[in-house]
Structures are given as structure tokens and as C-alpha cells.
Amino acid sequence: MRFLKLYIFIICSISYTTNIKAQLGELFLKLKTCSSKDSAEILNYISQKYRFTNGDSAMYYAEKALQIAKKNNDFVEQGDAESNIGVQYHLKAKYEKATTHYLNALKIFESHNYLKGIAPTYQNIGILYQYQGNLKLATKYALQAAEIYKKLKHKKGEAGIYNNLATIYSEQKDVLKSLEYHLLALQIREEIKDSSGIATSYNGIAIAYSDLNEYQKAIDYNLKSIEINERLKDYKGLATSYNNIAGCYKDIKQTDKAIEYYLRGIEIANINTDYYALSDLYISLSATYESVQKYKEALEMRVLYDRVKDTLYKTESMEKVLEMETQYQSDKKELQIKNQALEIESKEKQNQQKNYIIIIGAVALFITVFLAYIAYRNFQKTKKQNLIIENQKQQVELKNEEIVHQKELVDEKATELAVKQKEIIDSINYAKRIQQAVLTGEEVWNKISPEHFILFMPKDIVSGDFYWAYHTPNNRSIFVLADCTGHGVPGGFMSMLGNSFLNEIIVEGKIFKADEILNKLRAKIISALEQKGATEQKDGMDMALCVWNKLDNTLEFAGANNPLWLVRNNELIEYKANKMPIGTYTEDNKPFTSVTINLQKGDTLYLTTDGYADQFGGEKGKKLKYKPLIEHLLKINHQDMPQQKQLLEKLFLDWRGKYDQIDDVSVIGIRV
């Protein structure tokens, strides 16, 4: 047994593969041949093995390693354990806890000037700050890690850091600096013949050249990356490269080539069941088909994109059940290990008994009386051991019963999850009732004009479109139609936010100037969503807003992407909106502008969101578009308003036919 322990430990010491070390380490634990000092190192190896495949096991082994390392004052393994725990919190997006453990590791390594630990810890902290959007600190820690890797002559670590710096500068829109670091990483990786790393660098360089509009160079580097990834059978890398090269061909208007590479990427992503890559590829290919008027194919890709997004949603919804199942399997595996240990211990005891019998037989001729005494003692000992084994067997049976009970709890939790899903649907239906209650009622709209209609057709239970109106005591009417980012629950939240802010600005703030209302609404949206610039999330809304002064029959219009249509004497006049949303659009948001219109009796005003015109349908599965909608409004303009609403709804439903509704649909008509 000693020789086996020595052999395994030597192999662990010279092996450069964490997975091999971890597998040998688990053998160590099974055979119980490692001392407490050995255990901390082995447990850290095992934690790293499970880092990306089983977070619970990785955390368990890292915490065990930390306990043992602290007990033995082993600063290297203590720092490694803190880092391993930090990585698990990092992967779970618990950034505050991850930072705490990374800094614990850094403090330990720095107190002993242990450069081999300081460098990767700086690297981890830099990546953590990058995830949180603090690119200044991310750059600082990455550069510190690079300097230490240089001192250690750790080529692979140095190249990895340069790759990190390239992505950080790319996020800062400094493409030339990003390209510089990609090329530095490539130079080192070629020197150490790191094929996987070379492919990654080729891919990064290709993206940089694409951002610089040097598309042929981008295509060449993508092809180099594809060649290596095909040899390595790296399907994830292949899907990324195919997507990137297709994007290049799309930008230089070589659409056939772009479609070819998108389809190759989809084929590879399907092999690897990479839903995130499939999501990007399907939506990009849909847009490409639409750009060449292949509407049927565009719709097919859009449907596949929606299915992949639904699959990702369902996968995340089942996460808790899968975690419990993983825990159950982990407990089951631990019990199997204990059973194997019991069997080994029992066999060792049996071997000891055989040795006793041989020794007794050898001296039996000389000490008969003593032999009888020894035999009696052995009998008593065996009886006692059998009782111990029987007791252990009962404990194992009790543990099996506990595992069965845990499996029943997993099934029970799955049932609870199904109930929770029903509760969520019920909650969304309740949210629909709340949204309908918040939308401005007929009493207010009748004060604005008795001749009006509102066509409101949400895609999902709740809507990202909303309408709002207010009639002031001084005979002004303000009415709004808005289209929020997304539809369903996210769009519903945005619509409630917009409704609330309009009440604050107009009803409470007494602001009745159209462009000023939009400017203040944009400021409130940016503040509420904590949008800090063009690189932040693009949540917001498109809107058409009208202020009708009935004293002089003038109307002031201001719009964010959505126009106002006025029909007079069977002619449609379009008043264009500012080409920007209510939300962050550029680093320097321009103010909204307004236009004043002199109304005449009999004029008809129309406001619409893009859901009506963007609907796929008809015989060829194309978009309806705005021109047919305008022609239809001119055709039905002489009808009364309720009849116009019916005719608009009929046109939409007839056009949609067998196709799914793709967005919320809203149209408002008001006759002066």
C-alpha cells in the first residue's frame, strides 16, 4: 500500500494535466492512502476538474481543501482553495462573494511573495471586473498579471492575458489596441505551438479586422481558425468562426456566401447542441434572407430562432430540478465510495485473520495450551467484528432508504415547479388585468373626440405597446401611442414604467409642450434603467405624442421613431418623427423636436406602432409593410370610426392567415 501511495503521488507531482491529477486524487481518497497534508492539494485538483461541469462538487472539494490547508498552515493550497471558491461564485454571477474570495487568495499569496499564485489571481480579478463592466480596473489587473507571467516566463499564461486585454480594448471600442494584443498573443502561441490558442487568436484578429472594415483580412483569418478547429474538432469554435465569416460576406454584399457560411455554422452548432450559437445564427440568417427578399426562408429562420429561445428558457426553468437531481447522484456516488471502502476494510481484516492462523499453526507443536487460548481469543474477536460489520450493513441500508427518500423529494419538487409555472401564468394573466386597468379609459378618449377608435392586439398575454391620454382643464388634449422594447412580460413592465412617468410629467408636472415631454420622459427612462451610454442595454420605447389645443384648433406633434399621419381631403400627410428612441441611443443624445399643425374640421389623425406593418403573411409569407396600410386607410377614411377599426382588424387577420403574430399591434384613429 505504501508503494502504491508513493507511485500515485509521484505521478501527480509530475503531471501537467489537472484532469489526470484529479482522477488520481480521487483514487487516493478511495484508498485512504493520503495524509491530511496531501489531501488539500488533491482536493484542489478535484475541485478544478469539476469547475465547469459540476459546480456543487467543485465548491464542496474546494471548501474541504481550505479547511485542511488552514489546519496545516499550507499557504499555497489555502490560496488555491480560496481562488477555486471564488471561481464558483464568479460562474454563478455572485460577484461580491467572488471578489471576497479572490482578494483572500491575493492577500495570502502576496504575504509570501508567491508569484505563481499572484499572477492567475490578478487574472481572475481582472476578468471579474470585465464581467461587471468596470473596464478600467479590468485593464489594471490584466496588465499586472501580464508583468508577473513575463517574470515567470510562463508563455501560455502571458498569451492568455494578452487575449483578455484584447477583448477589454474591443469593449472600449479601441480596435487598434485590441488588434495589437491579439497579435502579441498569436506570436507567443505560435512559438509554443498551442493549436487551440492559435485558433482563438485568429478568431479575435478576424473580428478586429472586421471592425476596421478590412473584410478580406477578416475572412482570411477566419478561414485559418476554421482549418485548426476542424482538425481539433472544436465545434464551438467552428460555429463562432462560421458566424463571423458569414457576417463579413454579408457586410460586403456577397449574400450567397454569407448564407452558405451561416448554414455551415448552424450544421456545426446542431452537432454540438449549442443553443446560444444557434440563436445568433438563426436570427442573423433570417435578417440576411429578408435583405434579399426571401421572406419565406426569413420567416422559417425566425421560427427556428423562437424555438431555440424557448428551449433556452425551458432549460433555465428546470435548473433547480436538475440541481437537486445532481445532488441526489452525488449522494449516491458518495455512498458507493463508502461501501467500497467497507469492502476493502473487511478484506484487510480477513487477511489479518489468515495471518494469525498461519502463525498459530507454525507454533502449534510447541505450545498446545497457548494455541487453545489464542484460538478462543480469536473466536471472540471474530464474533465482535461480525457484529461491527452487521451494524455497518444496517447503517448502509438506512443510508439507501435516505437516498430513496431524497429521490421522492426531487419528484415532489418537480411537481412543485409545475405548480409554480401555473402560478406564473396566473400572475401574468393578473398582470394583463392590471395593464388593462391602467390604460386610459373611454371616458377620457370621448372628451378628446367622440369619433375615435383604438385597435389594440397584444402578441402575448401582456403587451409592450400602450396608449395614454389626458384632457386638461384648460381644454388641451394630450394623447400618446408607444411601442416598448420587447413584448410579453418585459414589454409589459416597460409600458407600466412609461405610463407612470407620463402621469408624473404631464398630470403632476403640468408640462404640455410635446418635445419637452419627450425629453423629460427620456431622462427618466435612462435614469430608471441606469443606462450610461451607447454600449449599455437598448431598452426604451418608440412613441408618437400629440398635444391638441382646442382653443385655436392647433396640434403640436413630437415623435420618437413613430410618425403621425393626417388624412385631409382623401390625401395622407406624414409628419416624420425624430430617428431615435426614448432611451440611450448615442453617447450624446440630441433633444427631440416638435411641429405645430393647423387642424381643419373633418381631418383624421392616425397613430400606429410597427407591429401592423411588420407582420408576415399573404401568399408568399412577406411583410405587410406601410404602403398597403396607408392605401387601406385612404380607402376606408370615409367610414365611421368603429367601422374603420373592424376593417383594419379584418385586413390584418386576413393577411396574417396561418402565420403567427410576431409583435404587438396598435393603431389609433381620431377625427377632428
Summary of the structure (lengths in Angstrom):
residues: 672
radius of gyration: 34.8
end to end distance: 97.1
largest distance: 132.5
contacts: 2170
relative contact order: 0.04
helix: 68%
strand: 11%
